[in-house]
Amino acid sequence: MKGTPYTTEKAILERAQEVIGIPLKCVDKKGRLETGKGAIGTVIEESWFGYAPNSETEPDFPEAGVELKVTPYIRNRDDKIRAKERLVCNIINYMEEYTKTFETSAFWHKCKKMLLMSYEHRYDIPKGDLTIDRAILFKFPDEDLVIIERDWKAIIDKVRAGKAHEISEGDTMYLAACTKGADASSMRKQPCSDILAKQRAYSLKAAYMTQILNKYIFGDVQNERIIKDVRQLQRYSFEELLIQRLAPFYGKTLTELLAMYGIRTSAKNVTEIILTKMLGLNEKMTKSEEFQKAGIIPKTIRVNRNGKIKESMSFPKFDFIELSKEEEWEESGLYNYLAPTRFMFVIFKERSDGAFVFDRVLFWNIPNEDLEEVKKVWERTRETIKRGVKLTVTARGVENDLPKKKDNPVAHVRPHARDTSDTAPLPDGRMMAKQCFWLNNTYIEKQIKKK
């Protein structure tokens, strides 16, 4: 894509900043705002910078080696900013990329320098009234780049092993391989296997983009780092380093750990409080820069002496009405919570005397084949809500016909309400106890035993 007059970083940034505050309807010269997803990025490319949108392997401004990315964010009720979505970079050509190094990869060639332009996504005003509010030239900081390079290697190692069809967004920390195409079933050849793999693109996870927005674009966050010396990440992964730090505490009971740090609390997040102390942090572990950027979610799991787990694993409550409106699985709230997420299982095992000891830490993400089972639960839940949930009064309370644990080997739906008054509206106007998706306790047992 030659011919753009913006050939230096300075000229590109100056032009980008000139559009700040101008309603997009005044920028759009070709009616692109009505074309659906990605329309705002197209308007900036075509109507503001004057080049046709393309899928070339070169950066958008090849002379300067700069790629343009327009990224939306949402301002929460507490006025905190979070990225609306992952930042999709470029399609992964399995047949070529597996021969590359990180430095010669398509991702690095296209995205090592990016012009990031942000805007607040609003549901209450027309798209044409939205405005670009920030524009910066972004280069990955060294501490992130070490992790991103390791993420790239994890993706390409699967391709080289003939397992491109097993790639999952949850395999990695910051850089992911998200599904991409006209529909989710788009398939591509891979070099080391005859099995077709889903088309995927390099992408920066939404959690990572949230931190980039807050730290580098709005400049109002500074999180504590767990790994202070970036050189350690050149030899070990973040997960390996974290486990090395925690391993000396394996075998100690919860009571012993509390006593070690003089902690007196019955709070539900007591495990996180202890882990924070073990890691020598001043802030909560989940507030650390690495956990925030990777979107890692810790889950405490208690394994009884017989190897069984009593509790299933809950996810955030869902909105019945919003769920009923979802059409595509890979655009759904559940998929975009579960597929890219790396979970940190903090496992306590029961001893013969009944005490629970800190057994180990395990990093886990859901395999693709199991994600397909969750999809079935999502589909049935959505259809049941759209059709109308059947509520039946029984001796045990009000029951419904949403998917139960016995209906699927991986997941189910059940209440996650404070009490009987904690309800939400159904599409037909009736009220129902708030619900959420759960991973079955029997499924989690099997996942732990595999590792």
C-alpha positions as CSV (number, residue, x, y, z in Angstrom):
1,M,0.0,0.0,0.0
2,K,2.2,2.7,-1.3
3,G,1.3,6.3,-2.0
4,T,0.2,7.7,1.4
5,P,1.7,11.1,2.1
6,Y,2.3,10.2,5.7
7,T,5.8,8.6,5.6
8,T,7.3,9.5,9.0
9,E,6.2,8.8,12.5
10,K,5.9,12.5,13.2
11,A,3.6,13.1,10.2
12,I,1.4,10.1,11.0
13,L,0.9,11.1,14.6
14,E,0.2,14.8,13.8
15,R,-2.4,13.7,11.2
16,A,-4.0,11.3,13.7
17,Q,-4.2,13.9,16.5
18,E,-6.0,16.4,14.1
19,V,-9.1,14.1,14.0
20,I,-9.5,14.1,17.8
21,G,-12.9,15.5,18.8
22,I,-14.4,15.6,15.3
23,P,-17.7,13.6,15.1
24,L,-17.2,10.6,12.9
25,K,-20.1,11.5,10.7
26,C,-18.1,14.6,9.7
27,V,-15.1,12.4,8.8
28,D,-16.9,9.6,6.9
29,K,-16.9,10.5,3.2
30,K,-18.1,7.2,1.8
31,G,-20.9,6.1,4.1
32,R,-18.8,3.4,5.8
33,L,-20.3,4.0,9.3
34,E,-23.3,1.9,8.3
35,T,-21.2,-1.1,7.2
36,G,-21.1,-2.9,10.5
37,K,-18.2,-4.2,12.6
38,G,-14.9,-2.5,12.0
39,A,-16.6,0.5,10.3
40,I,-14.9,3.1,12.5
41,G,-11.5,1.8,11.7
42,T,-12.4,1.8,8.0
43,V,-13.5,5.5,8.2
44,I,-10.2,6.5,9.7
45,E,-8.2,4.6,7.1
46,E,-10.2,5.6,4.1
47,S,-11.6,9.0,4.8
48,W,-8.9,10.5,7.1
49,F,-5.7,9.0,6.0
50,G,-6.8,8.4,2.4
51,Y,-5.9,4.8,1.7
52,A,-8.1,1.8,0.9
53,P,-8.5,-0.8,3.7
54,N,-6.4,-3.9,3.0
55,S,-5.2,-7.2,4.3
56,E,-1.7,-6.8,3.1
57,T,1.2,-8.2,5.2
58,E,2.9,-4.8,5.2
59,P,2.1,-2.2,7.9
60,D,-0.5,0.4,6.9
61,F,2.3,3.0,6.7
62,P,5.1,0.9,5.2
63,E,7.7,3.7,4.8
64,A,7.5,4.4,8.6
65,G,6.7,0.7,9.5
66,V,3.6,1.8,11.4
67,E,0.3,-0.2,11.7
68,L,-2.9,1.7,12.3
69,K,-5.3,0.3,15.0
70,V,-8.5,1.9,16.1
71,T,-9.6,0.5,19.4
72,P,-12.8,1.0,21.4
73,Y,-13.1,1.1,25.2
74,I,-16.0,1.2,27.6
75,R,-16.3,3.3,30.7
76,N,-17.7,1.3,33.6
77,R,-20.2,2.6,36.1
78,D,-17.3,3.3,38.5
79,D,-15.7,5.4,35.7
80,K,-12.9,2.8,35.1
81,I,-11.9,2.1,31.5
82,R,-11.7,-1.3,30.0
83,A,-11.1,-2.4,26.4
84,K,-14.3,-3.4,24.6
85,E,-12.6,-6.2,22.8
86,R,-9.4,-7.9,21.8
87,L,-7.2,-6.1,19.2
88,V,-7.0,-8.3,16.1
89,C,-3.7,-8.0,14.3
90,N,-3.2,-10.2,11.2
91,I,-4.2,-13.6,9.9
92,I,-1.8,-16.5,10.7
93,N,-0.6,-18.2,7.6
94,Y,0.2,-21.6,9.0
95,M,1.9,-22.7,5.9
96,E,4.5,-19.9,6.1
97,E,4.6,-18.7,9.6
98,Y,6.0,-22.0,11.0
99,T,9.3,-21.4,9.1
100,K,9.8,-18.0,10.7
101,T,11.5,-16.7,13.9
102,F,9.7,-14.1,16.0
103,E,11.8,-11.3,14.5
104,T,10.8,-12.4,10.9
105,S,7.2,-13.3,11.8
106,A,4.2,-11.7,10.1
107,F,3.0,-10.4,13.5
108,W,6.3,-8.6,14.3
109,H,6.7,-7.3,10.8
110,K,3.3,-5.7,10.8
111,C,2.7,-4.7,14.4
112,K,6.0,-3.8,16.1
113,K,5.1,-0.2,15.9
114,M,1.4,0.8,16.1
115,L,-0.6,4.0,15.9
116,L,-3.3,3.4,18.5
117,M,-6.4,5.6,18.2
118,S,-9.0,5.2,20.9
119,Y,-12.7,6.1,21.2
120,E,-15.3,5.5,23.8
121,H,-17.9,3.0,22.7
122,R,-21.4,4.3,23.7
123,Y,-24.7,2.5,23.3
124,D,-26.8,5.6,23.9
125,I,-25.6,7.8,21.0
126,P,-25.4,7.3,17.2
127,K,-22.1,5.9,15.9
128,G,-21.7,9.1,13.8
129,D,-21.6,11.2,17.0
130,L,-18.7,9.2,18.4
131,T,-15.2,10.8,18.3
132,I,-11.6,9.7,18.5
133,D,-10.2,11.0,21.8
134,R,-6.6,9.8,21.9
135,A,-3.8,8.9,19.4
136,I,-0.4,7.6,20.4
137,L,2.5,5.8,18.7
138,F,2.9,2.6,20.7
139,K,5.9,0.2,20.9
140,F,5.8,-2.8,23.2
141,P,7.8,-2.3,26.5
142,D,10.6,-4.7,27.0
143,E,8.9,-6.5,29.9
144,D,5.9,-7.2,27.7
145,L,7.9,-8.1,24.7
146,V,9.6,-11.0,26.4
147,I,6.2,-12.5,27.3
148,I,4.8,-11.7,23.8
149,E,7.7,-13.5,22.1
150,R,7.1,-16.5,24.4
151,D,3.4,-16.4,23.5
152,W,4.3,-16.4,19.8
153,K,6.5,-19.4,20.2
154,A,3.8,-21.3,22.1
155,I,1.4,-20.7,19.1
156,I,3.9,-21.6,16.5
157,D,5.2,-24.7,18.4
158,K,1.7,-26.1,18.1
159,V,1.7,-25.5,14.3
160,R,5.2,-27.2,14.0
161,A,3.8,-30.1,16.0
162,G,0.9,-30.6,13.6
163,K,-1.5,-29.3,16.3
164,A,-2.8,-26.0,14.8
165,H,-6.3,-27.4,15.2
166,E,-5.7,-27.5,19.0
167,I,-4.6,-23.9,19.3
168,S,-6.6,-22.0,22.0
169,E,-6.7,-18.4,23.0
170,G,-6.1,-19.5,26.6
171,D,-2.7,-21.1,25.7
172,T,-1.0,-17.7,26.1
173,M,-0.7,-14.6,28.2
174,Y,-0.8,-11.4,26.2
175,L,-0.6,-12.4,22.5
176,A,-3.3,-14.9,21.4
177,A,-4.5,-16.7,18.3
178,C,-8.2,-15.9,18.0
179,T,-10.6,-17.4,15.4
180,K,-11.1,-15.2,12.4
181,G,-13.1,-15.4,9.2
182,A,-16.4,-15.0,7.5
183,D,-17.7,-17.5,10.1
184,A,-16.2,-19.6,12.8
185,S,-16.0,-22.7,10.6
186,S,-13.4,-21.1,8.2
187,M,-10.7,-23.8,7.9
188,R,-7.1,-23.7,6.7
189,K,-4.4,-26.2,5.8
190,Q,-1.6,-26.7,8.3
191,P,2.0,-27.8,7.3
192,C,2.6,-30.7,9.6
193,S,-0.8,-32.5,9.7
194,D,-3.6,-33.3,7.3
195,I,-6.2,-32.1,9.8
196,L,-7.7,-28.8,8.8
197,A,-7.5,-26.0,11.5
198,K,-9.7,-23.0,12.1
199,Q,-8.5,-19.8,10.6
200,R,-6.9,-17.7,13.3
201,A,-5.4,-14.3,13.7
202,Y,-2.8,-12.9,16.0
203,S,-4.5,-10.7,18.6
204,L,-3.8,-8.8,21.8
205,K,-6.1,-10.0,24.5
206,A,-8.8,-7.6,25.9
207,A,-7.2,-7.7,29.3
208,Y,-3.9,-6.6,27.8
209,M,-5.5,-3.8,25.8
210,T,-7.3,-2.6,29.0
211,Q,-3.9,-2.1,30.6
212,I,-2.4,-0.5,27.5
213,L,-5.3,2.0,27.4
214,N,-5.0,2.8,31.1
215,K,-1.3,3.0,31.3
216,Y,-0.1,4.3,28.0
217,I,-3.1,6.2,26.5
218,F,-4.8,7.6,29.6
219,G,-1.7,7.4,31.8
220,D,-3.5,6.8,35.1
221,V,-2.4,3.4,36.3
222,Q,0.8,1.9,37.7
223,N,0.5,-1.7,38.9
224,E,3.1,-3.6,41.0
225,R,5.0,-6.2,39.1
226,I,5.5,-9.7,40.5
227,I,8.7,-10.3,38.3
228,K,10.9,-7.3,39.0
229,D,13.8,-8.5,36.8
230,V,12.8,-8.9,33.2
231,R,15.9,-11.0,32.5
232,Q,14.3,-13.8,34.5
233,L,11.6,-14.1,31.8
234,Q,14.2,-14.8,29.2
235,R,15.0,-18.1,30.9
236,Y,11.6,-19.1,32.5
237,S,8.0,-18.4,31.7
238,F,6.0,-16.2,34.1
239,E,4.1,-19.3,35.2
240,E,7.3,-21.2,36.0
241,L,8.7,-18.3,38.0
242,L,5.5,-17.9,39.9
243,I,5.4,-21.6,40.8
244,Q,9.1,-21.4,41.8
245,R,8.2,-18.7,44.3
246,L,5.2,-20.6,45.7
247,A,6.6,-24.1,45.8
248,P,8.5,-23.7,49.2
249,F,5.0,-23.3,50.8
250,Y,3.6,-26.6,49.5
251,G,2.5,-29.0,52.2
252,K,1.6,-26.3,54.7
253,T,-1.9,-26.1,56.1
254,L,-4.1,-23.1,55.7
255,T,-3.8,-22.5,59.5
256,E,0.0,-22.7,59.3
257,L,0.1,-20.2,56.4
258,L,-2.2,-17.8,58.2
259,A,0.0,-18.0,61.3
260,M,3.2,-17.4,59.3
261,Y,2.0,-14.0,58.2
262,G,-0.1,-13.1,61.3
263,I,-3.3,-13.0,59.2
264,R,-6.6,-13.2,61.1
265,T,-9.5,-13.2,58.8
266,S,-12.4,-15.3,57.6
267,A,-12.8,-13.4,54.3
268,K,-13.8,-15.4,51.3
269,N,-10.6,-14.3,49.5
270,V,-8.3,-15.5,52.2
271,T,-6.3,-17.6,49.7
272,E,-5.5,-14.5,47.7
273,I,-4.5,-12.7,50.8
274,I,-2.0,-15.5,51.7
275,L,-0.6,-15.7,48.1
276,T,-0.1,-12.0,48.0
277,K,2.1,-12.3,51.2
278,M,4.0,-15.3,49.8
279,L,4.9,-13.3,46.7
280,G,6.0,-10.3,48.7
281,L,3.5,-7.9,47.2
282,N,2.0,-4.8,48.7
283,E,-1.1,-5.0,46.6
284,K,-3.4,-7.9,45.9
285,M,-1.9,-10.5,43.6
286,T,-4.7,-10.0,41.1
287,K,-3.9,-6.3,40.9
288,S,-0.4,-7.0,39.8
289,E,0.6,-5.9,36.3
290,E,1.1,-9.5,35.0
291,F,-2.3,-10.7,36.3
292,Q,-4.0,-7.6,35.0
293,K,-2.5,-7.8,31.5
294,A,-3.0,-11.5,31.1
295,G,-6.4,-11.6,32.7
296,I,-5.4,-14.5,34.9
297,I,-8.2,-15.6,37.2
298,P,-7.2,-17.5,40.4
299,K,-9.6,-20.2,41.7
300,T,-9.2,-22.0,45.0
301,I,-10.0,-25.7,44.7
302,R,-10.4,-28.0,47.7
303,V,-9.8,-31.7,47.0
304,N,-11.2,-34.1,49.6
305,R,-9.1,-37.0,50.8
306,N,-11.1,-39.3,48.4
307,G,-10.0,-37.2,45.4
308,K,-13.4,-35.6,44.9
309,I,-14.2,-31.9,44.6
310,K,-17.4,-30.7,46.2
311,E,-17.8,-27.4,44.5
312,S,-18.4,-26.6,40.8
313,M,-16.7,-23.5,39.4
314,S,-18.9,-20.5,38.8
315,F,-18.6,-17.7,36.2
316,P,-20.1,-14.2,36.4
317,K,-23.9,-13.9,36.4
318,F,-25.4,-13.4,33.0
319,D,-28.2,-11.0,31.9
320,F,-31.1,-13.1,30.6
321,I,-32.2,-10.5,28.0
322,E,-28.7,-9.8,26.7
323,L,-28.0,-13.6,26.5
324,S,-31.2,-14.1,24.5
325,K,-30.0,-11.6,21.9
326,E,-26.6,-13.2,21.3
327,E,-26.4,-14.8,17.9
328,E,-22.8,-16.0,17.4
329,W,-21.1,-18.3,19.9
330,E,-17.7,-16.7,19.3
331,E,-19.2,-13.2,19.9
332,S,-21.0,-14.3,23.1
333,G,-20.1,-13.1,26.6
334,L,-19.4,-16.7,27.8
335,Y,-17.0,-17.5,24.9
336,N,-15.1,-14.2,25.3
337,Y,-14.8,-14.9,29.1
338,L,-13.8,-18.5,28.9
339,A,-11.9,-19.1,25.7
340,P,-9.0,-16.5,26.3
341,T,-8.8,-17.0,30.0
342,R,-5.9,-18.6,31.8
343,F,-7.0,-19.9,35.2
344,M,-4.7,-20.4,38.1
345,F,-5.9,-23.3,40.2
346,V,-4.7,-23.0,43.8
347,I,-5.2,-26.6,45.0
348,F,-5.6,-27.6,48.7
349,K,-5.8,-31.3,49.5
350,E,-7.4,-32.8,52.6
351,R,-5.1,-34.9,54.8
352,S,-6.1,-38.0,56.7
353,D,-6.6,-35.8,59.8
354,G,-9.0,-33.5,58.0
355,A,-6.6,-30.5,57.6
356,F,-6.3,-29.0,54.1
357,V,-2.7,-28.5,52.9
358,F,-1.4,-26.3,50.1
359,D,-0.8,-28.9,47.4
360,R,0.2,-27.0,44.3
361,V,-0.6,-24.3,41.8
362,L,-1.7,-25.3,38.3
363,F,-2.3,-23.0,35.3
364,W,-5.1,-24.2,33.1
365,N,-7.2,-23.2,30.1
366,I,-10.1,-25.0,28.6
367,P,-9.3,-27.3,25.7
368,N,-11.0,-26.7,22.4
369,E,-13.0,-29.9,22.4
370,D,-14.4,-29.1,25.9
371,L,-15.2,-25.6,24.7
372,E,-17.5,-27.2,22.1
373,E,-19.4,-28.9,25.0
374,V,-19.8,-25.5,26.7
375,K,-21.1,-24.2,23.4
376,K,-24.0,-26.7,23.5
377,V,-24.9,-25.5,27.0
378,W,-24.8,-21.9,25.8
379,E,-27.0,-22.7,22.8
380,R,-29.6,-24.6,24.9
381,T,-29.6,-21.8,27.5
382,R,-30.1,-19.1,24.9
383,E,-32.9,-21.0,23.2
384,T,-34.6,-21.8,26.4
385,I,-34.6,-18.2,27.5
386,K,-35.9,-17.1,24.0
387,R,-38.6,-19.7,24.0
388,G,-39.6,-18.9,27.6
389,V,-38.1,-20.6,30.7
390,K,-40.5,-23.0,32.4
391,L,-40.7,-22.3,36.1
392,T,-42.2,-25.0,38.3
393,V,-43.0,-24.6,42.0
394,T,-41.8,-27.7,44.0
395,A,-41.3,-28.6,47.6
396,R,-37.7,-27.5,47.2
397,G,-38.5,-24.2,45.6
398,V,-38.9,-22.9,42.1
399,E,-37.2,-25.1,39.5
400,N,-36.5,-24.2,35.8
401,D,-35.6,-26.1,32.6
402,L,-32.2,-24.6,32.0
403,P,-29.3,-27.1,31.4
404,K,-28.5,-29.2,34.4
405,K,-25.3,-30.8,35.5
406,K,-26.5,-34.3,34.4
407,D,-27.2,-32.9,30.8
408,N,-23.5,-32.2,29.9
409,P,-20.1,-33.6,30.9
410,V,-18.5,-30.1,31.2
411,A,-20.9,-27.3,32.2
412,H,-24.3,-26.4,33.4
413,V,-26.5,-23.5,34.6
414,R,-27.8,-22.9,38.0
415,P,-28.5,-20.0,40.4
416,H,-25.8,-17.7,41.7
417,A,-28.0,-15.3,43.7
418,R,-27.6,-13.9,47.2
419,D,-31.1,-15.0,48.2
420,T,-34.6,-15.5,46.8
421,S,-35.0,-11.7,46.3
422,D,-31.9,-11.5,44.1
423,T,-33.6,-11.7,40.7
424,A,-33.4,-10.4,37.2
425,P,-36.0,-9.9,34.4
426,L,-36.6,-12.5,31.7
427,P,-37.4,-11.3,28.1
428,D,-41.1,-11.9,28.8
429,G,-41.1,-9.7,31.8
430,R,-41.1,-12.4,34.5
431,M,-38.5,-12.3,37.2
432,M,-36.2,-15.1,38.0
433,A,-33.3,-15.8,40.4
434,K,-30.0,-14.7,38.8
435,Q,-28.1,-17.5,37.1
436,C,-24.6,-18.2,35.8
437,F,-22.7,-20.9,33.9
438,W,-20.7,-23.4,35.9
439,L,-18.0,-25.9,35.1
440,N,-19.0,-29.2,36.6
441,N,-17.0,-30.3,39.7
442,T,-16.5,-33.7,38.1
443,Y,-15.0,-32.1,35.1
444,I,-12.6,-30.0,37.1
445,E,-11.6,-33.2,39.0
446,K,-10.6,-34.8,35.7
447,Q,-8.6,-31.7,34.5
448,I,-6.6,-31.7,37.8
449,K,-5.8,-35.4,37.5
450,K,-4.5,-34.9,33.9
451,K,-1.8,-32.5,35.0
